Amino acid sequence: MWLRWFLGALALAVSCVLASATGQRVLVVLDGEREPYAAFLESLGRRGYDVTLRTSADAKQDDTLFQFGERAFDHVALLVPELKGLKGALTPQSLVHFAEDGGNLFVALSPRLSEAWRDLSREFGLEFAERDSALVDHFGFDAEYDAGDHTAVRVGGERAVFAPGGVANAQVFSAATRDALRTQPLTFRGIAHWVGPNPLAFPLLTPPSTAYVSEVPTIAGGRSDFSASGLEKIEPVREASALLAGFDSSAPDATAALASAVQLRTNSARVVFLGSIEMLQDAFFGNAARSVQRAVVEDMLAWTFQERGVLRVTGTQHERVRANDADVRPDYEEEVGVAAKMYRIKDEVFFALDLQHFDGAWRAAPTDLDLQLAVTMLDPYVTLPLVGHVDGDVARYQGSFRLPDRHGVFTLRVNWKRHGWTYVVSEDVVPVRPFNHDDYPRMLSSSWPYLAGAFSTMAAFAVFSTLWLLLPREKVAGKAE
């Protein structure tokens, strides 16, 4: 008995320190040595993940992501932006299938990204700039990391004019990270991209308004003795076509971004594209003097690996609101304390949805989410907001409504999709019947004209018959003899 108690307590302790809501297995694919990413890998291990390292050659095997039809990993971090041939488990189709099966992807790219990675990004509605293009900002570059080409762009912080860029979603980044980025900028050196009209894609990190993407020359040497190559690639801004600039961050049809996220419609699996592989290397990520660099990356990873912003529906309840204790229905329609099997038109119905939020453990979700219920049969007949309150370890969202005067099969649907949160989708199908013959009152006011017509016809027939029978018979004159 004591062994069972010990194992139960151990399992409870392990479940209480889970980093991710979907699993701890992480595959990190590198294209070389692990030393440049030592701080990044140490961070994953410290947060409780079971990290498996593979090279790009090993990851090309078909059985890397799936074994015997099941996912071998819960999350995948791809740090091979220059890999040209995506084969085996790294083909765009395999990675998309991995996400459709519930896995999460974190893809870090660079200006040297291959066309294969551009193909993968297009699967999620993102369009990266041309190869060897980089984000450039002549007004807000970091002199410590700059090589003379102004590609070490400062994102965030305080600027007198123009937007400084920064985080674009409050649910992905913590309040501490957002506050730090308002005063202390991070350094981004990489490539930007457009976020197309895909409603499931949204930017995480936006560029400053003074930044733009262009092919830049290669500069070698120090400040006093340097050489530049590729100067013929520079194109004047005023003549550039399809220029990606920081001002595109507010464009309605295509938003400029440095990091973007996509959350799948079916299973809320998360995919994040970051345009700077250097932000994961020790020179940026491991710089203790610039804690905001590490905080931004860790927040993106935490969201990608479903450590935050994760919701789940633990149950739904709906039942008819009874007028009194004597208001009962047959057992084949409803049972007390059980979801009703059938409703009648114009019934008053109570609906409740229980929601939990993952924060290291499953707890009650926030009660200020704008959930609403739609009573649908082809089109919504009734739509009402749900009010939330904490009930133990769940947040209960509830509301009451009256069924329409229309019988048929209705769906009680909650379909809540917001960027940064797991999608909340719940559907309960219920039949709604018309009134039975004994459900109507004995006398209906609308029946008076018909009753009056029927009784007046019977009365007239009775009067006519009586008069006909009571009138004397007329004598029939006989024939003359």
SULKARA-V945119 format. One record per run of one state. SS is the DSSP state (h for helix, s for strand, l for the rest). FROM is the first residue (numbers start at 1). TO is the last residue. Records with the same first field share a line. If there is no record, write none. Layout:
SS->FROM-TO + FROM-TO
//
This chain:
l->1-1 + 17-24 + 31-34 + 47-49 + 56-57 + 61-65 + 68-69 + 72-74 + 80-87 + 91-91 + 101-103 + 109-114 + 123-125 + 129-132 + 137-140 + 142-152 + 156-165 + 168-174 + 184-185 + 189-192 + 196-200 + 207-211 + 216-217 + 222-225 + 230-230 + 234-236 + 240-244 + 251-254 + 258-258 + 264-269 + 275-276 + 281-281 + 286-290 + 305-309 + 321-341 + 345-347 + 359-361 + 365-371 + 377-379 + 386-386 + 392-393 + 403-407 + 417-423 + 434-444 + 471-481
h->2-16 + 35-46 + 58-60 + 88-90 + 92-100 + 115-122 + 175-183 + 231-233 + 237-239 + 246-250 + 277-280 + 282-285 + 291-304 + 445-470
s->25-30 + 50-55 + 66-67 + 70-71 + 75-79 + 104-108 + 126-128 + 133-136 + 141-141 + 153-155 + 166-167 + 186-188 + 193-195 + 201-206 + 212-215 + 218-221 + 226-229 + 245-245 + 255-257 + 259-263 + 270-274 + 310-320 + 342-344 + 348-358 + 362-364 + 372-376 + 380-385 + 387-391 + 394-402 + 408-416 + 424-433
//
